[in-house]
Amino acid sequence: QDAVYAFVGAPERVVLHCDRAVLDDVLDRFGTDIQIFERDEQTFTAVLTTPPRGVRFWALQYLSFVEVAEPAWLRQEIIEVLKVNHYLT
């Protein structure tokens, strides 16, 4: 139930910087057992504890609206995926 896209594993603290446009999507995917902090009028930070592998796929769907800030290894994995993306070549 706590896994994102059925990716299981040890839950970790995940920090997302998000556009307000996806607030409902964040709540739909991760539920209300998360912390949300206003960054400015247009963005917020969401802090959650979940297996991070599924967050990778979720965040890639929301690239225009979501930035994974932590954990650093997950952020780096997303950067690497973007570097080899065939749409960018």
Secondary structure, DSSP 4 states (H G I P E B T S, - for coil): --SBTTB-S--EEEEEEEEGGGHHHHHHHH-SSSEEEE-SSSEEEEEEEE-HHHHHHHHHHTTTTEEEEESHHHHHHHHHHHHT-GGG-
